[in-house]
Amino acid sequence: MSKARIEGQDMLHIPSPTWFVGCGNMAGAILDGWRMGGLDLSPVTVIRPSGRAVEGTRVVTSVEQAGLSPRLMVLGFKPQRLAEIAPQLRAYAGAQTVVVSILAGVEIETMRGYFPEAQGIVRGAPNLPVAVRRGVTGLYGEPGDSGLKQQIGDLFVALGFAMWMADEQKLAALASVAGAGPAYVARFVAALAKAGVERGLSEDIASTLALETVLGTTWMAATGRETMDEVARRVASPNGTTEAGLAVLDRDHALDELVARTIDAAAHRGAELAEESRRASLAEAGRLS
Ligand SMILES: NC(=O)c1ccc[n+]([C@@H]2O[C@H](COP(=O)([O-])OP(=O)(O)OC[C@H]3O[C@@H](n4cnc5c(N)ncnc54)[C@H](OP(=O)(O)O)[C@@H]3O)[C@@H](O)[C@H]2O)c1
């Protein structure tokens, strides 16, 4: 996806009207990133039971108050709420509406069962740094209209790195690394900081050092052409202090195994959630027929 825009071409804009159904951590982060990127959020109506304000948007507390059927309907509530909330939205997701679901693990087929009339259904797997336009987003699905596909892609490119995935398995793979990744990186930074405190630094200084070290290393790697192995090799001189530290992480592939087990556990939970929503959707279909 290209970030370049052509002079004289329409600026990137949010389709009007756009609904955000649910606006907690993740959906709120998407809106934060768009706001930071200078996008006009006035086409957005947020539907959330708390009615808590979201700068630049109109907020309502129920679907009935939202108004005309949206062109884009972004689903940003918890997957466990789908069977309860989707039937309220169904009548508003017609031939003009593309549904973008960020619900982790809920497959297109399940979504199609809830929104049979929608023009298109897209799954988005963003991560939290979209809030500062340094996010990663995977997209999968068929918006039904190639112009809208481009527009949805561009809206997520405006939040960092975004790409369309070939299938839902690849989307799940992306989500297992990038979607959950910020939580794992946060734990690693915290562990580095804790080690600093144990060596006598104040919590404040140790946290800053750990954060800046991760930021500096990833920035250097992202802007240069080095692999992570090369970065590690440049820090660790033979038989030196870092090499002694790396030997602990590398012994019996300790870190690789820990990360693999971490991601496996999340993937396992993802499969359970997908199965739960599939069952709930079948139960709902049975209730409607
Ligand atoms: N957090 C992440 O890093 C991440 C990453 C990728 C995908 N996701 C996906 O993003 C979705 C939201 O996760 P989250 O972490 O943002 O959750 P969250 O912070 O708990 O937000 C949930 C939102 O759902 C709203 N909600 C609850 N009941 C509703 C109803 N009946 N109608 C409309 N909205 C309702 C809540 O409204 P109020 O604000 O009024 O309480 C809240 O805004 C999940 O499906 C998750 O799988 C999250």
Ligand as a Chemical Component Dictionary entry (heavy atoms), coordinates in Angstrom:
data_LIG
# 
_chem_comp.id                   LIG 
_chem_comp.type                 NON-POLYMER 
_chem_comp.pdbx_formal_charge   0 
_chem_comp.three_letter_code    LIG 
# 
loop_
_chem_comp_atom.comp_id 
_chem_comp_atom.atom_id 
_chem_comp_atom.alt_atom_id 
_chem_comp_atom.type_symbol 
_chem_comp_atom.charge 
_chem_comp_atom.model_Cartn_x 
_chem_comp_atom.model_Cartn_y 
_chem_comp_atom.model_Cartn_z 
_chem_comp_atom.pdbx_ordinal 
LIG N1  N1  N 0  -7.006  -3.995 23.006 1  
LIG C1  C1  C 0  -6.272  -4.400 21.965 2  
LIG O1  O1  O 0  -5.036  -4.241 21.902 3  
LIG C2  C2  C 0  -6.965  -5.060 20.779 4  
LIG C3  C3  C 0  -6.200  -5.403 19.651 5  
LIG C4  C4  C 0  -6.870  -5.950 18.539 6  
LIG C5  C5  C 0  -8.239  -6.163 18.582 7  
LIG N2  N2  N 1  -8.942  -5.836 19.697 8  
LIG C6  C6  C 0  -10.392 -6.061 19.698 9  
LIG O2  O2  O 0  -11.012 -4.823 19.957 10 
LIG C7  C7  C 0  -12.264 -5.068 20.588 11 
LIG C8  C8  C 0  -12.409 -4.147 21.788 12 
LIG O3  O3  O 0  -11.377 -4.408 22.713 13 
LIG P1  P1  P 0  -10.958 -3.286 23.752 14 
LIG O4  O4  O 0  -9.702  -3.747 24.364 15 
LIG O5  O5  O -1 -10.984 -1.951 23.074 16 
LIG O6  O6  O 0  -12.185 -3.373 24.774 17 
LIG P2  P2  P 0  -12.756 -2.289 25.785 18 
LIG O7  O7  O 0  -11.736 -1.228 26.061 19 
LIG O8  O8  O 0  -13.348 -3.016 26.928 20 
LIG O9  O9  O 0  -13.950 -1.596 24.960 21 
LIG C9  C9  C 0  -15.168 -2.233 24.761 22 
LIG C10 C10 C 0  -16.142 -1.208 24.194 23 
LIG O10 O10 O 0  -17.382 -1.865 23.945 24 
LIG C11 C11 C 0  -18.414 -0.972 24.304 25 
LIG N3  N3  N 0  -19.671 -1.650 24.518 26 
LIG C12 C12 C 0  -20.054 -2.488 25.527 27 
LIG N4  N4  N 0  -21.352 -2.846 25.359 28 
LIG C13 C13 C 0  -21.789 -2.227 24.236 29 
LIG C14 C14 C 0  -23.033 -2.185 23.555 30 
LIG N5  N5  N 0  -24.093 -2.874 23.989 31 
LIG N6  N6  N 0  -23.121 -1.446 22.439 32 
LIG C15 C15 C 0  -22.062 -0.756 21.961 33 
LIG N7  N7  N 0  -20.848 -0.749 22.557 34 
LIG C16 C16 C 0  -20.727 -1.483 23.696 35 
LIG C17 C17 C 0  -17.879 -0.278 25.547 36 
LIG O11 O11 O 0  -18.626 0.908  25.755 37 
LIG P3  P3  P 0  -18.272 2.002  26.891 38 
LIG O12 O12 O 0  -17.007 2.649  26.416 39 
LIG O13 O13 O 0  -19.423 2.907  26.883 40 
LIG O14 O14 O 0  -18.090 1.233  28.167 41 
LIG C18 C18 C 0  -16.439 -0.031 25.128 42 
LIG O15 O15 O 0  -16.325 1.174  24.411 43 
LIG C19 C19 C 0  -12.302 -6.532 20.986 44 
LIG O16 O16 O 0  -13.184 -7.204 20.114 45 
LIG C20 C20 C 0  -10.874 -7.008 20.791 46 
LIG O17 O17 O 0  -10.838 -8.334 20.349 47 
LIG C21 C21 C 0  -8.335  -5.280 20.789 48 
# 
loop_
_chem_comp_bond.comp_id 
_chem_comp_bond.atom_id_1 
_chem_comp_bond.atom_id_2 
_chem_comp_bond.value_order 
_chem_comp_bond.pdbx_ordinal 
LIG N1  C1  SING 1  
LIG C1  O1  DOUB 2  
LIG C1  C2  SING 3  
LIG C2  C3  SING 4  
LIG C2  C21 DOUB 5  
LIG C3  C4  DOUB 6  
LIG C4  C5  SING 7  
LIG C5  N2  DOUB 8  
LIG N2  C6  SING 9  
LIG N2  C21 SING 10 
LIG C6  O2  SING 11 
LIG C6  C20 SING 12 
LIG O2  C7  SING 13 
LIG C7  C8  SING 14 
LIG C7  C19 SING 15 
LIG C8  O3  SING 16 
LIG O3  P1  SING 17 
LIG P1  O4  DOUB 18 
LIG P1  O5  SING 19 
LIG P1  O6  SING 20 
LIG O6  P2  SING 21 
LIG P2  O7  DOUB 22 
LIG P2  O8  SING 23 
LIG P2  O9  SING 24 
LIG O9  C9  SING 25 
LIG C9  C10 SING 26 
LIG C10 O10 SING 27 
LIG C10 C18 SING 28 
LIG O10 C11 SING 29 
LIG C11 N3  SING 30 
LIG C11 C17 SING 31 
LIG N3  C12 SING 32 
LIG N3  C16 SING 33 
LIG C12 N4  DOUB 34 
LIG N4  C13 SING 35 
LIG C13 C14 SING 36 
LIG C13 C16 DOUB 37 
LIG C14 N5  SING 38 
LIG C14 N6  DOUB 39 
LIG N6  C15 SING 40 
LIG C15 N7  DOUB 41 
LIG N7  C16 SING 42 
LIG C17 O11 SING 43 
LIG C17 C18 SING 44 
LIG O11 P3  SING 45 
LIG P3  O12 DOUB 46 
LIG P3  O13 SING 47 
LIG P3  O14 SING 48 
LIG C18 O15 SING 49 
LIG C19 O16 SING 50 
LIG C19 C20 SING 51 
LIG C20 O17 SING 52 
# 
